[in-house]
Amino acid sequence: HTTASNLQKAINNNLVTIKSAKIESKSIDRESKTITANQFKNDLDFYMKSGIFADTLDFKYELQGKDLIVYAGNMSNYCDSCITVEMVVNDDVNKDDLEKIIRKVED
């Protein structure tokens, strides 16, 4: 698991580059749409400014080779969409160092 804050740190510190982002409806039709990397980053920044609501979505991640895949909203009953973001770990970044930043530390 990760948090929106940890993900934002990884993006803002140029540890990862966003390749694609997709929003998929949880409804029966599973309608999906692609959003730009800039839109995802801007929306993440806006979400982080939402005060007490900034930790209300669930964020999970997988490291697959040089790819970081993040899933948001999959577990929340209050979110009607799932977000999948594909990123690439930048060349000069050690994956262990990246995981130290993005991994959610349990209280």
Secondary structure per residue as TSV (DSSP state, phi and psi in degrees):
chain	resnum	aa	ss	phi	psi
A	1	H	-	360.0	156.8
A	2	T	B	-140.2	-176.7
A	3	T	-	-125.9	162.4
A	4	A	H	-61.2	-38.8
A	5	S	H	-62.7	-45.0
A	6	N	H	-65.6	-39.8
A	7	L	H	-63.5	-43.3
A	8	Q	H	-60.7	-40.2
A	9	K	H	-60.7	-44.8
A	10	A	H	-62.8	-40.1
A	11	I	H	-69.8	-49.0
A	12	N	H	-66.9	-26.8
A	13	N	T	-91.9	12.3
A	14	N	T	56.4	35.5
A	15	L	S	-82.0	-27.9
A	16	V	E	-135.1	157.1
A	17	T	E	-122.3	130.6
A	18	I	E	-72.7	125.3
A	19	K	E	-94.3	-45.4
A	20	S	E	-158.1	158.2
A	21	A	E	-142.3	137.5
A	22	K	E	-136.3	139.4
A	23	I	E	-111.9	128.3
A	24	E	E	-124.4	129.5
A	25	S	E	-67.8	144.3
A	26	K	S	-85.2	-2.6
A	27	S	S	-70.5	174.1
A	28	I	T	-57.6	-37.9
A	29	D	T	-75.3	-15.1
A	30	R	-	51.4	34.3
A	31	E	-	-56.6	139.9
A	32	S	E	-133.0	157.2
A	33	K	E	-145.3	149.2
A	34	T	E	-93.8	140.2
A	35	I	E	-120.1	157.9
A	36	T	-	-75.5	160.4
A	37	A	H	-59.4	-41.8
A	38	N	H	-63.7	-40.7
A	39	Q	H	-63.8	-42.8
A	40	F	H	-61.0	-47.7
A	41	K	H	-61.7	-44.7
A	42	N	H	-63.5	-41.8
A	43	D	H	-67.6	-37.9
A	44	L	H	-62.9	-43.7
A	45	D	H	-60.3	-43.8
A	46	F	H	-63.2	-44.0
A	47	Y	H	-58.6	-41.6
A	48	M	H	-67.4	-20.5
A	49	K	T	-89.4	4.9
A	50	S	S	-84.3	16.1
A	51	G	G	65.7	-126.8
A	52	I	G	-64.2	-17.5
A	53	F	G	-84.2	-7.1
A	54	A	G	-66.7	-12.4
A	55	D	G	-117.8	25.4
A	56	T	-	-88.6	-18.1
A	57	L	S	-92.6	148.5
A	58	D	-	-87.6	139.7
A	59	F	E	-127.8	125.0
A	60	K	E	-122.2	155.1
A	61	Y	E	-141.4	158.3
A	62	E	E	-134.3	135.2
A	63	L	E	-100.5	119.1
A	64	Q	E	-125.3	96.3
A	65	G	T	64.6	-123.0
A	66	K	T	-91.5	4.4
A	67	D	E	-101.5	139.5
A	68	L	E	-115.4	121.6
A	69	I	E	-114.7	126.7
A	70	V	E	-116.8	135.3
A	71	Y	E	-117.8	129.1
A	72	A	E	-128.2	141.7
A	73	G	S	81.0	2.1
A	74	N	S	-66.5	-35.2
A	75	M	S	-93.6	-15.3
A	76	S	-	-78.3	126.7
A	77	N	T	-73.2	-16.5
A	78	Y	T	-94.0	-6.4
A	79	C	-	-104.8	124.7
A	80	D	S	-91.2	6.6
A	81	S	E	-137.6	156.8
A	82	C	E	-111.9	142.3
A	83	I	E	-116.9	130.1
A	84	T	E	-121.1	125.7
A	85	V	E	-122.3	124.5
A	86	E	E	-102.2	129.9
A	87	M	E	-131.3	161.0
A	88	V	E	-116.1	137.9
A	89	V	E	-74.6	125.5
A	90	N	-	-63.9	149.7
A	91	D	T	-54.0	-38.4
A	92	D	T	-89.8	13.1
A	93	V	-	-104.5	129.2
A	94	N	-	-80.0	128.3
A	95	K	H	-62.6	-32.5
A	96	D	H	-66.2	-40.2
A	97	D	H	-64.9	-39.9
A	98	L	H	-61.6	-45.5
A	99	E	H	-62.9	-34.1
A	100	K	H	-62.3	-31.0
A	101	I	H	-82.6	-42.1
A	102	I	H	-89.7	-23.3
A	103	R	S	-65.2	130.3
A	104	K	-	-72.6	128.2
A	105	V	-	-95.7	123.3
A	106	E	-	-73.2	140.3
A	107	D	-	-76.0	360.0
